[in-house]
Amino acid sequence: MTDFDVRIGDRRPGDAVAIVAEAERCRKEFSWEPRYDDLRQIVTHALNWEKKLVGRNRQ
């Protein structure tokens, strides 16, 4: 259950057919580790950031 409306529809012009994020090469070549490595945590962090920005724009 979400606290926002979800609308599923056709792709819009310019939408990507698929999005793939693979960080293994960066991990190996640069010894890089992401700050957030869990999808739920990533989405939660991004949503909180967007909410913060919306709050700033209302002031």
C-alpha positions in Angstrom: 0.0 0.0 0.0 1.3 3.4 -0.9 0.4 6.9 0.3 0.5 8.3 -3.2 -1.4 7.7 -6.4 0.3 5.2 -8.8 -0.7 5.4 -12.5 0.6 2.7 -14.8 0.5 3.7 -18.5 2.3 3.5 -21.8 5.8 4.9 -22.1 6.0 8.5 -22.9 8.2 9.9 -25.8 11.7 9.9 -24.5 11.2 7.4 -21.7 13.9 4.7 -21.5 12.9 1.2 -22.6 14.9 -0.2 -19.6 17.1 1.2 -16.9 20.0 -0.9 -15.6 22.3 0.1 -12.8 25.4 -2.1 -12.4 28.1 -0.8 -10.1 30.4 -3.9 -10.1 32.9 -2.3 -12.6 33.2 0.8 -10.4 33.6 -1.3 -7.3 36.5 -3.3 -9.0 38.3 -0.5 -10.9 38.0 2.3 -8.3 37.5 0.4 -5.0 34.2 2.3 -4.8 31.4 1.4 -2.4 28.0 3.1 -2.6 26.7 4.9 0.4 23.3 3.2 0.0 23.3 -0.4 -1.3 19.7 -1.4 -0.5 16.9 -0.5 -3.0 14.4 0.3 -0.2 16.9 2.6 1.5 17.8 4.3 -1.8 14.1 5.0 -2.7 13.4 6.2 0.9 16.4 8.5 0.8 15.4 9.9 -2.6 11.8 10.4 -1.6 12.8 12.2 1.6 15.1 14.5 -0.4 12.3 15.4 -2.8 9.9 16.1 0.1 12.6 18.4 1.6 12.9 20.3 -1.7 9.1 20.7 -2.0 9.1 22.1 1.5 11.7 24.6 0.6 9.8 25.8 -2.5 6.7 26.4 -0.4 8.3 28.9 1.9 
